[in-house]
Amino acid sequence: MFQTSKVLPYPADFLKEIVADVEQYPSFLPMLKAVAIYPKTNDFFEADLTIGAGSFEKTYRSEVFIFGDAVEAKAKPDNTFKFLESRWHFTNYENNRCLVNFCVDFKLQSTLLQITVGKFLDSAAQTMMAAFEHRAARLWQQPEDDYDV
């Protein structure tokens, strides 16, 4: 399991929108090759995500749940994943700051895959957090001088 927390200089709703905008993931997540979104409501949708690095490439279906202060994704079990779950939780702080908690947990069907691909997924989780932080900085319209980290 990978877990991290960080206070970012953006409001929670802004960060939640970025996380819930799965269609844009291939534009800023290097390990994500493609996304197909299925009918979407305000609080739920399914997506096929194709991840890959080197010779490893995998498409899986994920259920995405959007809550008031969180976004959760759960991959449907298949021949690769017993489970793959991620959770982003957002807590507003003063001065348009937000505490972001990010957690990814997974179990692969085979021990060999767990050993080899597991290292890739741990690294991918760290890369994801950094990529979302960089995307937020690019999208944020407020001048940097107006917020305090």
For each residue, the residues with C-beta under 8 A, 3 or more apart:
1: 103 104 105 106
2: 102 103 104 105 121 122 125 126
3: 101 102 103 104
4: 101 102 126 129
5: 99 100 101 102
6: 99 100 129 133
7: 93 97 98 99 100 149
8: 15 97 98 100 133 136 149
9: 95 96 97 147 148 149
10: 14 15 96 97 98 136 140 147
11: 14 15 92 96 98
12: 15 16 69 90 91 92 98
13: 16 17 90
14: 10 11 17 18 98 136 139 140
15: 8 10 11 12 18 19 88 90 98 100 132 136
16: 12 13 19 20 66 69 70 71 88 90
17: 13 14 20 21
18: 14 15 21 24 132 135 136 139
19: 15 16 71 88 132
20: 16 17 64 66 71
21: 17 18 24 25
22: 25 35 37 45 47 49 64
23: 35 37
24: 18 21 27 28 135
25: 21 22 28 29 32 35 49
26: 29 32 33 34 35
27: 24
28: 24 25 131 132 134 135
29: 25 26 32 127 128 131
30: 127 131
31: 51 52 53 124 127
32: 25 26 29 35 49 50 51
33: 26 50 51 52 57
34: 26 48 49 50 59
35: 22 23 25 26 32 47 48 49 50
36: 47 48
37: 22 23 40 45 46 47
38: 45 46 47 48
39: 45
40: 37 44 45
41: 44 45
42: 66
43: 65 66 67
44: 40 41 63 64 65 66
45: 22 37 38 39 40 41 63 64
46: 37 38 61 62 63 64
47: 22 35 36 37 38 61 62 64
48: 34 35 36 38 59 60 61 62
49: 22 25 32 34 35 59 60 62
50: 32 33 34 35 57 58 59
51: 31 32 33 57 58 59 60 124
52: 31 33 56 57 58
53: 31 56 120 124
54:
55:
56: 52 53 117 120
57: 33 50 51 52
58: 50 51 52 80
59: 34 48 49 50 51
60: 48 49 51 75 76 78 80 81 84
61: 46 47 48 75 76 78
62: 46 47 48 49 73 74 75 76 84
63: 44 45 46 73 74 75 76
64: 20 22 44 45 46 47 71 72 73
65: 43 44 71 72 73 74
66: 16 20 42 43 44 70 71
67: 43 70 71 72
68:
69: 12 16 89 90 91
70: 16 66 67 87 88 89 90
71: 16 19 20 64 65 66 67 87 88
72: 64 65 67 85 86 87 88
73: 62 63 64 65 85 86 87
74: 62 63 65 83 84 85
75: 60 61 62 63 78 81 83 84 85 106
76: 60 61 62 63
77: 81 82 83
78: 60 61 75 81
79: 109
80: 58 60 108 109 113 117
81: 60 75 77 78 84 106 107 108 109
82: 77 107 108 109
83: 74 75 77 105 106 107
84: 60 62 74 75 81 104 105 106 121
85: 72 73 74 75 104 105 106
86: 72 73 102 103 104 105 125
87: 70 71 72 73 101 102 103
88: 15 16 19 70 71 72 100 101 102
89: 69 70 100 101 102
90: 12 13 15 16 69 70 98 99 100 101
91: 12 69 98 99 101
92: 11 12 97 98
93: 7 97 98 99
94: 97
95: 9 147 148
96: 9 10 11 142 147
97: 7 8 9 10 92 93 94 147 148 149
98: 7 8 10 11 12 14 15 90 91 92 93
99: 5 6 7 90 91 93
100: 5 6 7 8 15 88 89 90
101: 3 4 5 87 88 89 90 91
102: 2 3 4 5 86 87 88 89 125 128 129
103: 1 2 3 86 87
104: 1 2 3 84 85 86 121 125 128
105: 1 2 83 84 85 86
106: 1 75 81 83 84 85 118 121
107: 81 82 83 114
108: 80 81 82 113 114 117 118
109: 79 80 81 82 113
110: 113 114
111: 114 115
112: 115 116
113: 80 108 109 110 116 117 118
114: 107 108 110 111 117 118
115: 111 112 118 119
116: 112 113 119 120
117: 56 80 108 113 114 120 121
118: 106 108 113 114 115 121 122
119: 115 116 122 123
120: 53 56 116 117 123 124
121: 2 84 104 106 117 118 124 125
122: 2 118 119 125 126
123: 119 120 126 127
124: 31 51 53 120 121 127 128
125: 2 86 102 104 121 122 128 129
126: 2 4 122 123 129 130
127: 29 30 31 123 124 130 131
128: 29 102 104 124 125 131 132
129: 4 6 102 125 126 132 133
130: 126 127 133 134
131: 28 29 30 127 128 134 135
132: 15 18 19 28 128 129 135 136
133: 6 8 129 130 136 137
134: 28 130 131 137 138
135: 18 24 28 131 132 138 139
136: 8 10 14 15 18 132 133 139 140
137: 133 134 140
138: 134 135
139: 14 18 135 136
140: 10 14 136 137
141:
142: 96 146 147
143: 146
144: 147
145:
146: 142 143
147: 9 10 95 96 97 142 144
148: 9 95 97
149: 7 8 9 97
